[in-house]
Amino acid sequence: MPLKTIHGWKDLPEEDRGAAVALGNFDGVHRGHQQVIAQAAKAALAGRTSLGVVTFDPHPRRLFRPTEPAFKLMTHNQQARALEALGVDRLYLLPFDFEMASFGDREFVEKVLVGGLGVKHVAVGFDISFGRGRTGSADLMKAYGAEYGFSVSVAEPVANREGEKFSSTGVRDALRDGHPEGAARILGRPFAIEGVVRRGQQLGRQLGFPTANVEVEDYVVPKLGVYATRTRLPDGREVPGVANLGNNPTTGEVETRLETWLFDFDEDLYGQVIETDLIAFLRPELKFDSIELLVEQVLRDEVAARAIVAPAF
């Protein structure tokens, strides 16, 4: 059954109520998040009900800290695909507006989870906070579950063999430090930027390496520089490449964008949505004194990227 996205929590039809749900922001759907969802899935199977994920749109940080730099790890489309792959039936996107922000922890449980969604089970992470002032906790959710008649499970921290805990903050830190491999270990897959291919100055095409340009927009901005990449096209094909993430100081661009040269590929992608994995950081972004020097470096970057993402070439 394909995932169904439900916007809101009021006046839902009965078929969209009564799920076993995982509650959280789930930005990145990393391996820690997957543990919470797995607990909800176990409860859904035992209770013969649907598996749901409850999250917020926009992220609460957008309401409380609107001037904060972009921080998202995925778009809603990417999140939905990741959740569907985990067997989630329903994605509840709760509007995080001033009404939602005004609910205390009890009000949130009573009005939204019980009255609106009619939950049968709620799975949360050990560090969950909910309600006005973030007063709600995992222990308090257990108490509310006993009071209102739904079961509760709490997922403990998930870490790798070195003791590194899996968290969205850890993913962002790894990306900002230029370590996409570290981000991938936490996510369970490479970090990817998805967007519509826009027309640029087309300098790369003139120089022999046409690029597919995508705006970074609301994503957390990884370390600026050049990356070995793998790009998924709308038809499902995956194409290795090399990309510059930044402002392209040599040509004077202003907006941060991802400019990806897809190896051995020359098809029109303008206006199409592509998704590009950042596989490995190759070097920082540089400003070149001439176009000739830029071309020489790009060709060196190609060799380095092919060795990582297309070793059979």
Protein Blocks (a to p, Z undefined) as FASTA:
>chain_A
ZZdddedjehpafklgoiacdedjkpoiaaklmmmmmmmmmmmmmnopacddddddddfk
lmmmmmbccfbfbdfklmmmmmmmnopabdcdddddfklmmpcfklmmmmmmmmmnopab
dcddfkbcedehilacfklmmmmmmmnopacddddddddfkopacdfklmmmmmmnopak
lmmmmnopacdddddddddehlmmmnopacddddfklaccddedddddddddfkopacdd
dddedjhlmnopabdcdddddehiacdfehiacddddfbdfbdcdddfbfklmmmmmmmm
mmmmmmmmmmmZZ
